[in-house]
Amino acid sequence: MMKKWKKTTLGRSEQLERTVSAAQDAVAATPLGHPDRAQRLSNLEESLRARYDATGSVADLDAVIGVEQDLVGAIAVGHPDRAPMLSNLGLSLNTRYERAGDVSDLNAAIAAFRGAAAATTFDHPKRQNYLSNLGHRLFARYAQFEDVGDLNAAIIAFRGAAAATPLGHPDRAAHLWNLGSSLQARYDATGKVRDLDAVILAAGEAAANTPHDHPDRQKYLSNFDNSLRTRSERFGDFPDEFGVLATLRGS
């Protein structure tokens, strides 16, 4: 059994090497500006990504990022493939940041996700994902350097992700949770009641739009209750002008 496993693994490794080599040769033979260059770069990126997934080699991750950067440069502004490629680049840069901790990779990931979001229309089905990824990376940078500008930008991104997600979509509650968490961080830093009220609204909407048997519903309700209690103790009762309390009590 062990010999068979080793043979199978070796065979897959050799196949990956051949695929990467062929893709590299195809790119090398394609001049800059050639109409097929972007597709051949995409094939190379996919093969390098497969090899990185198999080996975890930092050299392969570096190569993936290099090809993705070339791809972004080869895809015209306004082309429908530009946003997903910027997103792929952001994800790869974030992976390298998490492995090595180089903040320049985090900065570049933020720029890539921001570019992906900017390249999509409001009703684009992936816009919520690009904005959510942007928010998470901004929040990570805020957590490291405590620049309130990053926190404010994260809040804007998470709010945009929620706004871009239709009512009833299974991801909407998670985006609202992220929005509430970032608003909570700003309330903790500034003590402003308007941020606490926004936390209550986000947590309440997340709970109200989550099925009763969903595993995250209790988490949303707990956050909602805790925020309401804090609001009552420090500032008085929550002015429920949007009917969140009534909605939850009736659900």
C-alpha positions in Angstrom: 0.0 0.0 0.0 2.8 2.4 0.9 4.7 1.8 -2.4 1.5 2.4 -4.3 0.8 5.6 -2.5 4.4 6.8 -3.2 4.1 5.9 -6.8 0.7 7.8 -7.1 2.1 10.8 -5.4 5.3 10.8 -7.5 3.1 10.6 -10.6 1.0 13.6 -9.6 4.2 15.6 -8.8 5.7 14.8 -12.2 2.5 15.7 -14.0 2.4 19.1 -12.1 6.0 19.7 -13.1 5.2 19.0 -16.8 2.1 21.2 -16.7 4.0 24.1 -15.1 6.9 23.8 -17.5 4.5 23.7 -20.6 2.6 26.8 -19.3 5.9 28.6 -18.7 7.1 27.8 -22.2 3.8 29.0 -23.7 4.1 32.4 -21.9 7.7 32.8 -22.8 6.8 32.3 -26.5 4.0 34.9 -26.4 5.0 38.5 -27.0 3.7 41.4 -24.8 0.5 42.7 -26.2 -0.4 39.4 -28.0 -4.1 38.6 -27.7 -3.4 35.2 -26.2 -1.0 36.3 -23.6 -3.6 36.8 -20.8 -5.0 33.4 -21.3 -1.6 31.8 -21.3 -0.7 33.7 -18.1 -4.0 32.5 -16.6 -3.0 28.8 -17.5 0.4 29.3 -15.8 -1.2 30.9 -12.7 -3.6 27.9 -12.4 -0.8 25.4 -12.7 1.5 27.2 -10.2 -1.5 27.5 -7.8 -2.1 23.7 -8.1 1.6 23.1 -7.4 1.6 25.5 -4.4 -1.5 23.7 -3.0 0.3 20.4 -3.3 3.7 21.5 -1.9 3.1 24.6 0.2 6.3 26.0 -1.3 6.9 29.7 -0.6 8.7 29.9 -4.0 5.6 28.7 -5.7 3.4 31.2 -3.8 5.9 34.0 -4.9 5.6 32.7 -8.5 1.8 32.7 -8.3 1.8 36.3 -7.1 4.2 37.4 -9.9 2.0 35.9 -12.6 -1.1 37.4 -11.1 0.5 40.8 -11.1 1.4 40.3 -14.7 -2.2 39.2 -15.4 -3.6 42.3 -13.8 -1.3 44.4 -16.0 -2.4 42.4 -19.1 -6.2 42.8 -18.5 -7.6 46.1 -19.7 -9.5 48.4 -17.3 -13.2 47.7 -17.7 -12.7 44.0 -18.8 -14.9 41.7 -16.8 -12.0 39.5 -15.8 -10.1 42.3 -14.1 -12.0 42.3 -10.9 -11.7 38.5 -10.2 -8.0 38.6 -11.0 -7.4 41.5 -8.6 -9.3 39.5 -6.0 -7.2 36.4 -6.7 -4.1 38.6 -6.3 -5.4 40.0 -3.0 -6.0 36.5 -1.7 -2.5 35.4 -2.6 -0.9 38.4 -1.1 -2.8 37.9 2.1 -1.7 34.3 2.2 1.9 35.4 2.0 1.3 38.1 4.6 -0.2 35.5 7.0 2.9 33.2 6.4 5.6 35.8 6.6 4.1 38.8 8.3 5.5 41.4 5.8 3.1 44.4 6.1 3.8 45.4 2.5 1.9 42.3 1.4 -1.0 43.3 3.6 -0.9 46.8 2.1 -0.8 45.4 -1.4 -3.7 43.0 -0.6 -5.8 45.9 0.5 -5.0 47.8 -2.7 -6.0 44.7 -4.8 -9.3 44.2 -3.0 -10.1 47.8 -3.2 -9.4 47.7 -7.0 -11.6 44.6 -7.3 -14.5 46.3 -5.6 -14.0 49.5 -7.6 -14.1 47.5 -10.8 -17.6 46.1 -10.1 -21.1 47.6 -10.4 -23.4 47.7 -7.4 -25.4 44.7 -8.6 -22.4 42.5 -9.4 -22.8 39.1 -7.7 -19.2 39.1 -6.4 -19.1 42.7 -5.1 -20.1 41.6 -1.6 -17.2 39.2 -1.5 -14.6 41.8 -2.6 -15.9 44.4 -0.1 -15.9 41.8 2.7 -12.3 40.7 1.9 -11.3 44.4 1.8 -13.0 45.0 5.2 -11.3 42.1 6.9 -7.8 43.2 5.6 -8.4 46.8 6.7 -9.6 45.6 10.1 -6.4 43.4 10.4 -4.3 46.4 9.7 -6.2 48.5 12.2 -5.7 45.7 14.8 -1.9 45.9 14.2 -1.4 49.6 14.0 -4.5 51.2 15.5 -5.0 53.7 12.7 -8.6 54.8 13.1 -8.6 55.6 9.4 -8.4 51.8 8.7 -11.2 51.1 11.1 -13.4 53.7 9.4 -12.6 52.3 6.0 -13.3 48.7 7.3 -16.8 49.9 8.5 -17.5 51.4 5.1 -16.4 48.2 3.3 -18.5 45.9 5.6 -21.5 48.2 5.2 -21.1 48.1 1.5 -20.9 44.3 1.6 -24.2 44.1 3.5 -25.8 46.6 1.2 -24.7 44.7 -1.9 -26.2 41.4 -0.5 -29.9 40.9 -1.2 -32.4 40.4 1.6 -32.7 36.7 2.2 -29.2 35.9 1.0 -27.5 33.4 3.3 -24.4 35.6 3.5 -26.2 38.8 4.5 -26.2 38.0 8.3 -22.5 37.3 8.3 -21.8 40.7 6.6 -24.0 42.4 9.2 -22.1 40.6 11.9 -18.8 41.9 10.5 -20.2 45.4 10.3 -21.4 45.1 13.9 -18.0 43.9 15.1 -16.1 46.8 13.4 -18.6 49.3 14.8 -18.2 47.7 18.3 -14.4 48.3 17.9 -15.0 51.9 17.1 -17.4 52.3 20.0 -14.8 50.8 22.3 -12.3 53.3 21.0 -14.5 56.4 21.1 -17.5 55.7 23.3 -19.9 57.4 20.9 -23.5 56.3 21.3 -24.2 56.5 17.6 -21.7 53.6 17.0 -23.4 51.5 19.8 -26.8 52.2 18.3 -25.4 51.1 14.9 -24.1 47.9 16.5 -27.6 47.2 17.9 -29.2 47.7 14.5 -26.6 45.4 12.7 -26.9 42.7 15.3 -30.6 42.9 15.4 -31.0 42.7 11.6 -28.5 39.8 11.5 -30.6 37.9 14.1 -33.9 38.8 12.5 -32.8 37.5 9.1 -31.3 34.2 10.4 -33.5 31.0 10.6 -34.2 29.8 14.2 -32.3 26.6 13.6 -29.2 28.3 12.2 -26.1 27.7 14.4 -25.1 31.4 14.4 -28.5 32.8 15.4 -27.7 32.5 19.1 -24.4 34.4 18.6 -26.3 37.2 16.9 -28.9 37.4 19.6 -26.3 37.4 22.3 -24.5 40.3 20.8 -27.8 42.1 20.3 -28.8 41.6 24.0 -25.4 42.6 25.3 -25.3 45.8 23.2 -28.8 46.7 24.3 -27.8 46.2 27.9 -24.7 48.4 27.5 -26.8 51.1 25.8 -29.4 51.1 28.6 -26.8 51.2 31.4 -24.8 54.0 29.9 -27.1 56.1 27.8 -30.7 55.1 28.5 -33.1 53.0 26.4 -32.5 52.4 22.7 -34.7 54.6 20.5 -36.1 51.8 18.3 -37.1 54.0 15.4 -36.5 51.2 12.9 -38.6 48.6 14.8 -35.8 46.1 15.3 -37.0 45.1 18.8 -40.6 44.6 17.6 -39.3 42.5 14.7 -37.2 40.2 16.9 -39.9 39.8 19.6 -42.4 38.8 16.9 -40.0 36.3 15.2 
